[in-house]
Amino acid sequence: MIDFVEYDESIHKEALFDMFLKYGEWLDEQVLKHHGFHLFTGGDVKIRIDSLIPRFTSYDPSDAILLLLTVDGNVAGMTRLDKFAKGVGMIHNVYIYPEYRGRGLSKQMMYVVEEKAREFGFKFLRLDTGGFNVVAKSLYRKLGYYETERFTDFENLKREHTRPYYLEKVYMEKKL
């Protein structure tokens, strides 16, 4: 059974940590493969998770949600939607565990998050993805997202070490 649930720290804290770890390891591996460097210092994703999770799980529920995908009661994916600007939502970290990919779950999750965005009153949605992420870019284009100018990561561009990754990111938007 497939379900989409809002993050509840008392239930999902450990599962979210594990998902962030897998997502971070996958992202670091992709950056190393495509750019020749680790996005995370020495490839140690755990160093960053402790600072990322509190920021990722702290939001105003009147205009944001951390959405978990569950399959047969097991957490299988995540994404977060929050307010970027007046009338504009931002989708972060669309991630599905590898063993659940190829079933159309990312598309289903995007439909659910777009419906939540409408409920929050957003007229546009934005997201970004790695330029190397061909599958994600294809999915987003099929869902009506189009490439637009850079709208985040300005601070990351100042860091010489990670600049190549942030320069090649793709920024997309969709009118709801």
GIFENTA-V731716 format. One line per field, one symbol per residue. phi: phi as a letter, one per 40 degrees, with the letter a starting at -180 (. if undefined). psi: psi as a letter, one per 30 degrees, with the letter a starting at -180 (. if undefined). burial: + if it has 9 or more other C-alpha atoms within 8 Angstrom, else -. Layout:
phi = ???
psi = ???
burial = ???
This chain:
phi = .babbcdbdcbbdcccdcccccccccccccccccbgaccbdggccddcddcccdcccbacccaaabbbcbbfgccbaaabbaccadgbbbcbfcabddcbcgbgccccccccccccccccgcbbbbabacdcccccdcdccccgcbcacdbagccccccdcbddcccccbbbaacc
psi = kklklkkjefegeeeeeeeeeeeeeeeeeeeeeffglkekjggjeeefeffeeeeefjljffglkjkkkkjhfkkflllkklkelkgklkkkhjkkkefflgggeeeeeeeeeeeeeeefgkflkllllkffieeeeeeeefggklkalkgageefffjeefeeefeglkkllkk.
burial = ---+--+----++---+-+++++++-++++++-----+++--+-+--++---+--+--+----++++++++---+++++++++---++++++-++++--++---++--+--+++--++-+-+++++++++------+-+++---++---------++----++-++--++++++--
